[in-house]
Amino acid sequence: MVKLKIKIPNLKEFLDEKASKYESPSFIKDDPILIPHQFTNERDIEISAFITSIISWGNRKSIIKSSRNIMNYMDNSPYDFIMNHSKEDLIETNKSIHRTFNMIDLNYFIISLKNIYKNHGGIEDIIYDKKNGSNIQERISSFKKIFFSLKHPERSKKHLPSPIDGSSAKRFNMFLRWMVRSNEKGVDFGIWKKIRKSELSIPLDIHTGRVARELGLLSRNQNDSKSVKEIDLKLREMDHIDPVKYDFALFGLGAHEKF
C-alpha cells in the first residue's frame, strides 16, 4: 500500500464509520438517486436509474432537474414508454437536455433500450452474462457494443463507457451500485439478484479519487480503469463482501467534509 498522506490509525474502522454515516436516507434528497426513488415498479426504477446515471455529471441539482424533465418526456412511466412508444412520440430536435446530452441522444437511448429489453432480456442479463466478459468491467464494454448495435448517431456513443478502452465507467458503476446493493439502509435498491455486490467496482470520480489518494488507497493520478482496479483491490481487502459501501465514505469525505 502506498504511503498515506494523512495518517489514520485504523483506516478500515474509520471508513466503516464514514460509510455507515453517509449511507442513510438523508443522502437521497440531494443526490440523483432521488429520481428512481420516485418509482415503485422495478422496471421503472431500473430505467430511470440508468438514464439518470448517464447524465450524472456536473451540478447535482442540475442533474436532478434534467432527469425530471426526461421522466416527464416519458410520461413518468419510463418502462411503458420505452416498450410502447411510436415514432410520433419522439420529438425530433437536437435541443440540449443536460449539457452535451441532447434529444438526439435520448431518442436513440429509448429505441436501444427497447431492443435491450425485447431481445436481450434487459440490462441485468447482459451485465450478468459471462459470455460478455470475465468480469463486470469487461461486460460494461460489451454492453456498449450491444447498445449501439442498431443504427445510431455517432455522437451518442460518448455517453456510454468502455472500461477496456480505459474509462473508469464512474456513472455506470454508480448505476450498478444502485441496482445491486441492498435497500436495507434505504438508499440503494437491491432489485438485481443475479450479480453479487462483491463483484462491483467503485464509482471513481474527482471526490472519491482525491480522498483515496490522500488515504493511500490510490497511487495513480488518473481516474481511469487502471485506477479503478487499484482501488478495488484495496477496498476488497477491507471488505471482500461489500467493497463498494466505501463509495459512501469516500464521496462523503470529499463532497461534504472537504477532507
C-alpha positions as CSV (number, residue, x, y, z in Angstrom):
1,M,0.0,0.0,0.0
2,V,1.3,3.5,-0.8
3,K,2.3,5.8,1.9
4,L,-0.6,7.7,3.5
5,K,-0.6,11.4,3.1
6,I,-3.0,11.6,6.0
7,K,-2.3,9.1,8.8
8,I,-5.4,7.3,10.1
9,P,-4.7,4.9,13.0
10,N,-7.2,2.3,11.8
11,L,-8.3,3.1,8.2
12,K,-10.8,0.3,7.9
13,E,-12.6,1.3,11.1
14,F,-12.5,5.0,10.0
15,L,-14.0,4.2,6.6
16,D,-16.6,1.8,8.0
17,E,-17.8,4.6,10.3
18,K,-18.0,7.1,7.4
19,A,-19.7,4.6,5.1
20,S,-22.4,4.0,7.8
21,K,-22.8,7.7,8.4
22,Y,-23.4,8.6,4.7
23,E,-25.4,5.6,3.6
24,S,-28.7,6.9,5.1
25,P,-32.0,8.2,3.7
26,S,-30.7,11.8,4.3
27,F,-28.2,11.2,1.5
28,I,-31.1,10.8,-1.1
29,K,-32.6,14.3,-1.0
30,D,-29.6,16.0,-2.7
31,D,-28.5,13.1,-4.9
32,P,-29.5,11.9,-8.4
33,I,-30.7,8.6,-6.8
34,L,-33.7,10.7,-5.8
35,I,-35.2,10.2,-9.3
36,P,-35.5,6.3,-9.3
37,H,-36.7,6.5,-5.6
38,Q,-39.9,8.2,-7.0
39,F,-40.9,4.9,-8.7
40,T,-42.2,1.6,-7.3
41,N,-42.2,-0.6,-10.4
42,E,-38.8,-2.3,-10.7
43,R,-38.5,-1.7,-14.4
44,D,-39.3,2.0,-13.9
45,I,-36.7,2.1,-11.1
46,E,-34.1,0.4,-13.4
47,I,-34.7,2.6,-16.4
48,S,-35.0,5.9,-14.5
49,A,-31.8,5.0,-12.7
50,F,-29.9,4.1,-15.9
51,I,-30.9,7.3,-17.7
52,T,-30.2,9.4,-14.6
53,S,-26.8,7.8,-14.2
54,I,-26.0,8.6,-17.8
55,I,-26.4,12.3,-17.3
56,S,-24.9,12.4,-13.8
57,W,-22.0,14.8,-14.3
58,G,-21.8,18.4,-13.1
59,N,-24.1,20.1,-10.5
60,R,-26.3,17.6,-8.8
61,K,-29.3,20.0,-8.6
62,S,-29.0,20.4,-12.4
63,I,-28.8,16.6,-12.9
64,I,-31.9,16.1,-10.9
65,K,-33.8,18.8,-12.8
66,S,-32.7,17.4,-16.2
67,S,-33.7,13.9,-15.2
68,R,-37.1,15.1,-14.1
69,N,-37.6,16.6,-17.5
70,I,-36.6,13.3,-19.1
71,M,-39.1,11.4,-16.9
72,N,-41.8,13.9,-17.9
73,Y,-41.0,13.3,-21.6
74,M,-41.6,9.6,-20.9
75,D,-44.9,10.4,-19.2
76,N,-43.4,9.4,-15.9
77,S,-43.8,5.8,-16.9
78,P,-40.4,5.1,-18.4
79,Y,-40.7,1.3,-19.0
80,D,-44.1,1.6,-20.6
81,F,-43.0,4.5,-22.7
82,I,-39.9,2.7,-23.9
83,M,-41.7,-0.5,-24.8
84,N,-44.8,1.1,-26.4
85,H,-43.6,4.4,-27.8
86,S,-44.2,5.2,-31.5
87,K,-42.0,7.2,-33.8
88,E,-44.5,10.1,-33.4
89,D,-43.9,10.1,-29.6
90,L,-40.2,11.1,-30.1
91,I,-39.6,14.8,-30.7
92,E,-37.0,15.3,-33.4
93,T,-34.7,18.1,-32.3
94,N,-31.1,18.5,-31.2
95,K,-32.1,20.6,-28.2
96,S,-29.8,20.0,-25.2
97,I,-31.3,18.1,-22.2
98,H,-28.3,18.1,-19.9
99,R,-25.0,19.6,-21.1
100,T,-23.9,17.6,-24.2
101,F,-26.7,15.0,-23.8
102,N,-29.5,16.1,-26.2
103,M,-32.7,14.9,-27.6
104,I,-31.0,13.0,-30.4
105,D,-29.1,11.0,-27.8
106,L,-32.2,10.5,-25.6
107,N,-34.3,9.3,-28.5
108,Y,-31.7,6.7,-29.5
109,F,-31.4,5.6,-25.9
110,I,-35.1,5.0,-25.8
111,I,-35.0,3.0,-29.1
112,S,-32.0,1.0,-28.0
113,L,-33.4,0.2,-24.5
114,K,-36.5,-1.2,-26.2
115,N,-34.2,-3.5,-28.1
116,I,-32.3,-4.4,-24.9
117,Y,-35.5,-5.5,-23.1
118,K,-37.1,-7.1,-26.1
119,N,-34.2,-9.1,-27.5
120,H,-31.5,-9.3,-24.8
121,G,-33.5,-9.9,-21.6
122,G,-32.7,-6.5,-20.1
123,I,-29.7,-4.7,-18.8
124,E,-29.1,-7.1,-15.9
125,D,-28.9,-10.1,-18.1
126,I,-26.2,-8.5,-20.3
127,I,-24.1,-7.5,-17.3
128,Y,-24.5,-10.9,-15.7
129,D,-23.7,-13.0,-18.8
130,K,-20.2,-14.3,-18.5
131,K,-20.1,-14.6,-22.3
132,N,-19.9,-10.8,-22.3
133,G,-16.6,-10.8,-20.3
134,S,-14.8,-12.4,-17.4
135,N,-15.7,-9.5,-15.0
136,I,-18.2,-6.7,-14.8
137,Q,-15.9,-4.1,-16.2
138,E,-15.5,-6.1,-19.4
139,R,-19.2,-6.7,-19.6
140,I,-19.8,-2.9,-19.4
141,S,-17.8,-2.6,-22.5
142,S,-19.8,-5.4,-24.1
143,F,-23.0,-3.7,-23.1
144,K,-21.9,-0.6,-25.0
145,K,-21.3,-2.7,-28.2
146,I,-24.8,-4.3,-27.8
147,F,-26.4,-0.9,-27.0
148,F,-25.0,0.6,-30.2
149,S,-25.7,-2.4,-32.4
150,L,-28.6,-0.6,-34.0
151,K,-28.2,2.2,-36.5
152,H,-27.2,5.1,-34.2
153,P,-25.9,8.7,-34.2
154,E,-22.2,8.6,-33.8
155,R,-22.3,11.4,-31.3
156,S,-24.3,9.3,-28.8
157,K,-21.6,6.7,-28.2
158,K,-19.7,9.1,-25.9
159,H,-22.4,8.8,-23.3
160,L,-21.6,5.1,-22.5
161,P,-18.2,4.0,-21.2
162,S,-15.8,1.3,-22.3
163,P,-13.5,0.2,-19.5
164,I,-11.4,-1.9,-21.9
165,D,-10.6,1.4,-23.6
166,G,-9.5,2.9,-20.3
167,S,-12.7,4.5,-18.9
168,S,-13.3,4.5,-15.2
169,A,-17.0,4.0,-16.0
170,K,-17.9,6.1,-13.0
171,R,-21.6,6.6,-13.8
172,F,-22.2,3.0,-15.0
173,N,-20.6,1.7,-11.8
174,M,-22.8,4.0,-9.8
175,F,-25.8,2.7,-11.6
176,L,-24.7,-0.9,-10.8
177,R,-24.3,0.0,-7.1
178,W,-27.9,1.3,-7.1
179,M,-29.2,-1.8,-8.7
180,V,-27.3,-4.5,-6.8
181,R,-26.6,-3.3,-3.3
182,S,-29.3,-3.9,-0.7
183,N,-32.1,-1.5,0.2
184,E,-31.6,-2.3,3.8
185,K,-30.5,1.2,4.7
186,G,-33.0,2.8,2.3
187,V,-30.5,4.2,-0.3
188,D,-29.6,1.6,-2.9
189,F,-32.3,-0.6,-4.4
190,G,-31.1,-4.2,-4.5
191,I,-33.5,-5.2,-7.2
192,W,-30.9,-7.1,-9.2
193,K,-30.4,-10.6,-7.7
194,K,-28.0,-12.3,-10.3
195,I,-25.0,-10.1,-9.5
196,R,-23.1,-10.2,-6.2
197,K,-22.2,-6.9,-4.6
198,S,-18.7,-8.3,-4.1
199,E,-18.3,-8.0,-7.9
200,L,-19.0,-4.3,-8.0
201,S,-16.4,-1.6,-8.7
202,I,-16.1,1.8,-7.1
203,P,-17.7,4.7,-9.0
204,L,-14.4,6.6,-9.2
205,D,-14.8,10.4,-9.6
206,I,-13.0,13.6,-8.6
207,H,-14.1,13.4,-5.0
208,T,-13.5,9.7,-4.4
209,G,-10.2,9.8,-6.3
210,R,-8.8,12.7,-4.4
211,V,-9.8,11.3,-1.0
212,A,-8.5,7.8,-2.0
213,R,-5.1,9.3,-2.8
214,E,-5.0,11.2,0.5
215,L,-5.7,8.0,2.4
216,G,-3.1,6.0,0.4
217,L,-5.7,3.8,-1.4
218,L,-4.7,5.1,-4.8
219,S,-1.3,5.9,-6.2
220,R,-2.2,6.7,-9.8
221,N,-3.0,10.3,-10.7
222,Q,-5.6,9.5,-13.4
223,N,-9.2,8.5,-12.7
224,D,-9.2,5.7,-15.3
225,S,-9.9,1.9,-15.5
226,K,-6.4,1.1,-14.1
227,S,-7.1,3.3,-11.0
228,V,-10.5,1.5,-10.5
229,K,-8.6,-1.8,-10.4
230,E,-6.1,-0.5,-8.0
231,I,-8.6,1.0,-5.5
232,D,-10.9,-2.0,-5.9
233,L,-8.1,-4.3,-4.6
234,K,-7.6,-2.1,-1.5
235,L,-11.3,-1.8,-0.7
236,R,-11.8,-5.6,-1.1
237,E,-9.0,-6.2,1.4
238,M,-11.2,-4.2,3.9
239,D,-14.5,-5.8,3.0
240,H,-14.5,-8.5,0.4
241,I,-18.3,-9.0,0.6
242,D,-19.3,-5.4,0.1
243,P,-16.4,-3.2,-1.0
244,V,-18.4,-0.6,-2.7
245,K,-20.0,0.5,0.5
246,Y,-16.9,2.7,0.8
247,D,-18.1,4.8,-2.1
248,F,-20.3,6.5,0.5
249,A,-17.3,7.1,2.8
250,L,-15.0,8.5,0.1
251,F,-17.7,10.6,-1.5
252,G,-19.0,11.9,1.8
253,L,-15.5,12.8,3.0
254,G,-14.7,14.6,-0.3
255,A,-18.0,16.3,-1.0
256,H,-19.3,17.1,2.5
257,E,-16.3,17.2,4.8
258,K,-13.9,18.6,2.2
259,F,-11.4,16.1,3.5
